[in-house]
Amino acid sequence: MHISKFQQLILEKYGQRDRERGTSATFMWFIEEVGELATALASNDKTDEKAGEFADVFAWLCTLANISNVDLEKACKKYTSNNVEGFK
């Protein structure tokens, strides 16, 4: 599945509720999921559990992108084009 298709799926399923929640509250949910991923990585959880946490983080990132009107697939071209200027 392409990033844009997944982002659209998230928008269709959760978009109205996400916009009502707003950016600040949504960002807090995103950070909570990042924390759960960090815990899973640090504790050497089973691969399936880690995969679930990665999926949660990605879904919440898509939510943030949706309510911020950012197309993640287009944004990722920053790293897939020939004009990449170093990495931090």
Buried (B, 14 or more C-beta within 10 A) or exposed (E): EEBBEBBBEBBEEBBEEBBEBEEEEBBEBBEEBBEBBEEBEEEEBEEEBBEBBBEBBBBBBBBBBBBEEBBBBEEEEEEEEEEEEEEE
